[in-house]
Amino acid sequence: MKTLAIALIALLLLPCRADAYLEFTINVAGQSTAFKWKTTPVRWFATDRGVPGVSASEFQAAVARAFATWESVPTASIAFQFVGFTGAEPFDDDNMPVLGFQNEPDLDRVLGATGFVVDTVTGEIVESDVFFNSAFPWSTSPSGDPARFDLQSVATHEIGHFIGLAHSALGETEVRPEGGRRVLATGAVMFPISFGRGVTLDRELQPDDIAGVSDLYPDGSFRKDTGVARGRVVKNGVGVLGAHIVAFNPKTGSLIGGFSLNRDGEFQIAGLTPGPHVIRVEPLDDGDIESFFGGRDPIDLNFQVTFYERLFVAPPGGVGERFTVTVRPK
């Protein structure tokens, strides 16, 4: 049975944060199964219409570069193939993965969004479409245009959704006096808030993005060359749902994150370089929780930022010693 599983996973301009590399999942035979493409290369189409400042051919070339960024990850096995231009629209139920511009002025904070059609028996992505909101000005300039949003950067983010990744909470924002939030820094292309006009930083993947795509589509050596952190976050002896857990590698400087995703406070972070990591646990208390936990039970935000008292050592090709981080109420 096939069903529209995700209608709108958007890249926003201002207001919310999200999770480190979460994967979209569906319950199959009582087990949580990640959405993913089962056959590669994944074929895609571009709409045959441009917008002011970006022709159809320029749009296709920028999106192709964004696809190539994900395909070039050496520890992942995903691949893509451009099929051609089409008059079809994103989100048409036509079994065609289509990427293109659509004018959605009512979505005044949404630069782009991705939708899925998923086989509810297997979790296979059957179709995924992406729209870019032509209510905003766009650019494909190699160095960016300070008056326009960088198409390749936004496309790189949306293609992360296209392959099955949710948002990342690896980023810092500050509240604007006039409302909303301004991005100060991010540790992942999949952070849900745009840097803004003219910024091209999200053309390049960061360690959290690379771990996410490699975990979904591992190549032959990824599992044996990396380690997994597994544990619990508890408060007053009870599991914490929705805590953000970050593994920091002091040798490489990389940040890879995860979330406690059940009432027991359990989490798992894969794709860690073997060796010691600093573990930090924090609440998602400065953004819109629905960006990553829409429809879930209430997320616990009432605890202090906490560091695990020991270094966690990720083993090569396996799961490290399970550990528990105890947090205190604010």
Secondary structure, 3 states (H helix, E strand, C coil): CEEEEEEEEEEECCCCCCCCCCECEEEECCEEEECECCCCCEEEEEECCCECCECHHHHHHHHHHHHHHHHCCCCECCCEEEEEEECCCCCCCCCCCEEEEECCCCCCCEEEEEEEEEECCCCEEEEEEEEEECCCCEECCCCCCCCCEEHHHHHHHHHHHHCCECCCCCEEEEECCCCCEEEEEECCCCCCECCCCCCCHHHCCCHHHHHHHHHHCECCCHHHHCEEEEEEEEECCEECCCCEEEEECCCCCCEEEEECCCCCCEEEEEEECCEEEEEEEECCCCCCCHHHHCCCCCCCCCCCCEECCCCEEECCCCECCCEEEECCCC
